[in-house]
Amino acid sequence: MALVNEHHPFNPDQLDNPVIGFAARTAHHDSGMHQHRMSQLLYAPSGCMSITLDNKQCVLPPTLAAWIPAGIQHCAVMRNVVAYRSIFFNPDYFADLPDQVVVIGVNELLKAMIERIAFWPWDENIEQQAPLLTLFQQELLSAPTENLQLPFPCDQRLQHWLETLKAGKQLPEPLNIMSRHVGASEKTISRIFQQETGMPYQSWRQQWRLLKAIELLAEQHSVMQVASALGFSSDSAFVSFFRKQTGTTPGQYIQ
C-alpha cells in the first residue's frame, strides 16, 4: 500500500519501480537533511510544510508543490496536521523532467493526478500508465513557478541569529536592532545580505514575514493571530502588507 503512517519505514531508493507514490498523514515530523537517488515531487493537499534545501527555505501551502531533483539535500518539516504526498521518479527513466529545484503552482488537474499516482501500488505497471504519466509531465513542465523561497546567508557571524529564527524563538528585527544583536555594523550586514542572498536586508525580512504568514494561515490561524505573531501594529497593517506582497488578501490567498 502507498498510504503509510509517519512511523512507517520507507525508502524509495530500495524499490525498483521507476515511479513510487507515497501518501501519509502526520502531526509533527522533521525528516532531517537527506537525499534520494530519485527525483521527488512533494505536495501537501492539506496543512503546510516547510522545506529547507540548497541553502534556501520555502513553504508549501496546498496551492504549491516542490520539485526536488535527485541528489539534492533537503529537509521537510511539518508542525501541524499535514496530509502529504510524495512521488518519486527514476531520472534514468524520465529524461525530460526538471533538473533544478522549483516551486510550482498546483491546479485542479495536477492535484488530481498527484493524488492518483501517490496511491499507486509500489509494483504498478508503469507501461500501462504511460498516457497519464505523459499528461502529468506536461502539466508539471507548464505549471507556473512561484517565488516563495528565502535564501539564507552563509556568513558565520549570522549563523546563531539564523538558528534562533529557524527555531521560532524570535522575529527578524529591523536592521538597526539586528546589528546590535549580531555585533556587526548595519553597513556590514547590508553588504552580507546583498552579496549572499541577492536581497537587501529589508527585502529579506519582508520575504521571511510573508513565508511565515502563509505557513500560519495554512495552519488555520486567524488574521489577528498572525498579525500579532509577526509583530504587526494592527490587523489592517498585516492585511495591507500581505496584499502588497501577493496581490490578494490573506483570506483570498488561502481559499
Phi, psi and omega in degrees: 000146179273340180274118182228168175266173187293343182262000183288126177293125186214125176222104183297336181291346179269358180255151189267337185296143180289346174229124181236119177263148183215129179226138182205168175224128185217152179266314180219125183205138174230113185287341188072161179292131181202176177212165179233156173278351177254153173283156189222136167254124183242128187211142177240106178291344173212151185082199182206141176234156178246133183238133173248127180197147178053039181058033177225157174237142175218159177246149180235091168286177185296355178268354188230154174225157179244133173259124184237108181297161179302140175086358181274124175293133180204162179219130178247132181235129175241126182250352177230182179291120184232129165268120182230154183232135173235135173234125183253137182235132174287115184295340177286337182269329181242101189278337190257014179281159183304144181253014177218160179295135178210142173255126187236155172283144182247112176273179185295324180292313180296320178300317181295322179290321175301314182299319182290313184292325181298335182259008175298145168299151184288353174249026181304140176284103186292327181298324179288341182259014184304317180298318179294318181293326176295316178295319178301315181296321178297316179293321180297314183287335181262356182295142179293140178273151181237145182258050177264057179233150182230108178285145180256138172289153183258350184303131185299331181296341184256356190292319178296318178299318179296320181296323178293326176293313183297328180279356180075023184270349178199169175259156174290115186282167169303156189304318184294326178282318181299322181297326179291322179292321182281330182085029177227156182289158177301321180297317180296314180296319178300318180295318180299312182296319181294318182285322189261341178241347183075013183226142168297155183303318182297321177294320178297317180298319179293322178294322177299315181295323179295312180298319179293323178297316179297319178299314181291320178296320179293337177273012174075021172284146181284164177302319180298317180295319181292317179301317179293316183296330184260008172079024176280149184290336181199166176299318182294325177295320178293315180299319179297315177300313184295318179296321180295323183281326188244344183084007181211169179279163178303316181297317180293323181297313182293322177297000000 
